[in-house]
Every structure is written in C-alpha cells, then in structure tokens.
Amino acid sequence: MTATNLQPGPLDEVHRELGATMAEFGGWQMPIQYPDGVLEEHTVVREKVGVFDVSHLGKASVVGKGAAAFVNECLSNDLGRIGPGRAQYTLCCTETGGVVDDLIVYLVGDDEVFAVPNAANTAEVTARLKAAAPAGVTVTDRHTDYGVLAVQGPASARVLQALGLPSELEYMAFTDADWDGRAVRVCRTGYTGEHGYELLPAWDDTPALWAALTDAAATLHGRPCGLGARDTLRTEMGYPLHGQDLSQDISPVQAGLGWAVGWRKPAFWGRDALLAEREAGPARRLWGLRATGRGVPRAHMPVLAGGQRIGETTSGTFSPTLRTGIALALLDSAAFGAASGAASGAAGAAGLEAGATVSVDVRGRALECTVVKPPFVVPHVR
C-alpha cells in the first residue's frame, strides 16, 4: 500500500505540526514517534503520563434483540463473566482455531455490544459477524465515527481529572461521559501495562479532546507518544500483537491466551479445534526471551538450544526499562521436558524450562538469551 492511499486519522495535520515521523500502520498513516524519540516516550509512560492517538483502531457496533448472546456465540471469551459497563479482551477465531483478530468488546447491555478490533482486521471481523448475525441483529462498521485516544501512565488519572472526566473506574470498566458538551466514552483499558484509559470521542471532536489532554499532560511532565513506544511498552508486558504473536496460524492455546477462552461455553468459533488442541497439548508455545549478551532480537529470527533449532521469535525489541533486548518466541513444546524431547528427536534441546539459556540467530551471530515467562516488567494496570 502506498502513502497516497493510506487512510489519514482525525489528527493527521496535528501530528505533522508536532514533527511526528509518520508511517503506514494497518492501512493508516499514523505517528510512529515525535522528535524526542521512542526511548523518551516509553520512559514518560512508565514514569509519568503519555497520550497516544490510536484512532486507527477499528470500531463496530452489534445492536438488536439478543445482540450480546449472539456475540457470545461467536467470540472466544465468555460475556457471561461480566455485566453492562464492563469491557473484555476476546478473540475472533477460525473454525480451525487460528486467530482472525484479538479485540476488546464493551458490553453496553443485552441488546448492544461495541467492539474495538485491530485496524487491519476490522473489515474481516465485521464481515464474519454480519454473515452470522440472526434476524433483528445489525452489525455496523463504525471505523471513522469515533477517534480513540489513550492516556497511559501513573499520572493518567490526574489528566482526566483536570478535564472533569471520570477517572475512578475499575479496571476494564467504562462509562459514557460529557466533556465540554461533547459525548465521550471513557474506558479503563490500555496496551502499555500502566494505569490508563482509552477515550472514544466522536471523530470530529478528537482534535479538541487531544489538545486538552496533551495540555493537561504537559503540566505533569507528560507528552504525546507514538506507536513506536506503544510497541516497546506492550512487548515488555508480553502483550501479543496480531500478525506477529497471533495469527490464523497461531492459536490462543499456543499464545498462552487460554484465559481469554470461555472453555465451558457450548458454542464459539473454533471451539472444537481449540478444545482438541488444549487436550493434546500444543506443539509450540509462546515464551519470553531476555538477552544476556549485547544485541537486539527481532521478529522471525531462529531460536536454538543444544545446537538445534527449537523455534522462532515473533516480536523483538530493545527494552528501554530493562536496557537490554527482549523477544517473544514460539518454541517447540518438545524442547520443554526430557521425555517428550527425546521422543521427538530433540534430545539436545530437551529439558528446557524458565531460566534456561538459548540463543537467537541475529543475522548470523548467536545472541544468548534467558527463557522467561512474560511479563518482563511488573505491570501496574489496576
């Protein structure tokens, strides 16, 4: 996709005026970083507060009698675990157990669910829901009806309080509020591992709300942050990125997302395949790798143990918090446990566990890493 046919967000001109480096992300032209750079932006979120424009994220409404029950028969997690005014992380799966997308759904009530999928997958998720919807339930793609602004960091509540917006929300709760005579949905959600919020104003109201939020953040030594910092922050938490750590070839069981599956539900897309995989045990699992040597692992690099290839990195970056390279990697389950390893012919790598040493092939050079269970950094979301 060329720059000329990328979708601009509601703050495109604002980001350019701020000197942002713009790039393609999910079919949209989005800010990757501002002049001070990713390291500064990452640190300000961990220590103070950052404001992100994530308006590229999809939005879809499912409305009609029994809308919540319908969505519950499609997506992986169990909406019966929450009530109106709560949000839930869930997955749209294929019948073979792959992941079409991971998304947040907001339960407005029995007859209304609001969904926020990833930008590149919005059309596919919406099409699947539309195709399955019963009479009386309407699925509407509302991608450009709303902006999405994320306020993340220890001082995030103070930013909202400065604007008179509700901040005393439980984690994964939301409420509809009024700001300066404009409607805005305030959600206690985020993708950084820090205490934070995601705000959904009307598309045309997004510039005014952004200006107010960034002004309030500046008084607390906060700043605008781009998608580069959002990626390093989420990787430190071990949060998966669809298209890398999740895909139609990487199931929730492999990615360690069984907690986002309502295993006792009688129906959801991919249920039979996922139950079978969980029962048999996945052939590979997502682990964290923390570099002990100098170097930064990136996606799609071989991981080796005992001289044998045991998997591949799916995400990799330099951790500004830990000051070292980190990665997420799909590793062969056979390498974890001597019996299964020997049976599979991977005896040289068998018996691995958290704390074991492996190496990542970084362009022909072996980078030693420790196998860890994410998150890499203690989260403060609650």
C-alpha positions, 0 to 999 in steps of 0.5 A, a space after each residue: 500500500 502506498 502513502 497516497 492511499 493510506 487512510 489519514 486519522 482525525 489528527 493527521 495535520 496535528 501530528 505533522 505540526 508536532 514533527 511526528 515521523 509518520 508511517 503506514 500502520 494497518 492501512 493508516 498513516 499514523 505517528 510512529 514517534 515525535 522528535 524526542 524519540 521512542 526511548 523518551 516516550 516509553 520512559 514518560 509512560 512508565 514514569 509519568 503520563 503519555 497520550 497516544 492517538 490510536 484512532 486507527 483502531 477499528 470500531 463496530 457496533 452489534 445492536 438488536 434483540 439478543 445482540 450480546 448472546 449472539 456475540 457470545 456465540 461467536 467470540 472466544 471469551 465468555 460475556 457471561 463473566 461480566 455485566 453492562 459497563 464492563 469491557 473484555 479482551 476476546 478473540 475472533 477465531 477460525 473454525 480451525 482455531 487460528 486467530 482472525 483478530 484479538 479485540 476488546 468488546 464493551 458490553 453496553 447491555 443485552 441488546 448492544 455490544 461495541 467492539 474495538 478490533 485491530 485496524 487491519 482486521 476490522 473489515 474481516 471481523 465485521 464481515 464474519 459477524 454480519 454473515 452470522 448475525 440472526 434476524 433483528 441483529 445489525 452489525 455496523 462498521 463504525 471505523 471513522 465515527 469515533 477517534 480513540 485516544 489513550 492516556 497511559 501512565 501513573 499520572 493518567 488519572 490526574 489528566 482526566 481529572 483536570 478535564 472533569 472526566 471520570 477517572 475512578 473506574 475499575 479496571 476494564 470498566 467504562 462509562 459514557 461521559 460529557 466533556 465540554 458538551 461533547 459525548 465521550 466514552 471513557 474506558 479503563 483499558 490500555 496496551 502499555 501495562 500502566 494505569 490508563 484509559 482509552 477515550 472514544 470521542 466522536 471523530 470530529 471532536 478528537 482534535 479538541 479532546 487531544 489538545 486538552 489532554 496533551 495540555 493537561 499532560 504537559 503540566 505533569 511532565 507528560 507528552 504525546 507518544 507514538 506507536 513506536 513506544 506503544 510497541 516497546 511498552 506492550 512487548 515488555 508486558 508480553 502483550 501479543 500483537 496480531 500478525 506477529 504473536 497471533 495469527 490464523 496460524 497461531 492459536 490462543 492455546 499456543 499464545 498462552 491466551 487460554 484465559 481469554 477462552 470461555 472453555 465451558 461455553 457450548 458454542 464459539 468459533 473454533 471451539 472444537 479445534 481449540 478444545 482438541 488442541 488444549 487436550 493434546 497439548 500444543 506443539 509450540 508455545 509462546 515464551 519470553 526471551 531476555 538477552 544476556 549478551 549485547 544485541 537486539 532480537 527481532 521478529 522471525 529470527 531462529 531460536 536454538 538450544 543444544 545446537 538445534 533449532 527449537 523455534 522462532 521469535 515473533 516480536 523483538 525489541 530493545 527494552 528501554 526499562 530493562 536496557 537490554 533486548 527482549 523477544 517473544 518466541 514460539 518454541 517447540 513444546 518438545 524442547 520443554 521436558 526430557 521425555 517428550 524431547 527425546 521422543 521427538 528427536 530433540 534430545 539436545 534441546 530437551 529439558 528446557 524450562 524458565 531460566 534456561 539459556 538459548 540463543 537467537 540467530 541475529 543475522 548470523 551471530 548467536 545472541 544468548 538469551 534467558 527463557 522467561 515467562 512474560 511479563 518482563 516488567 511488573 505491570 501496574 494496570 489496576 
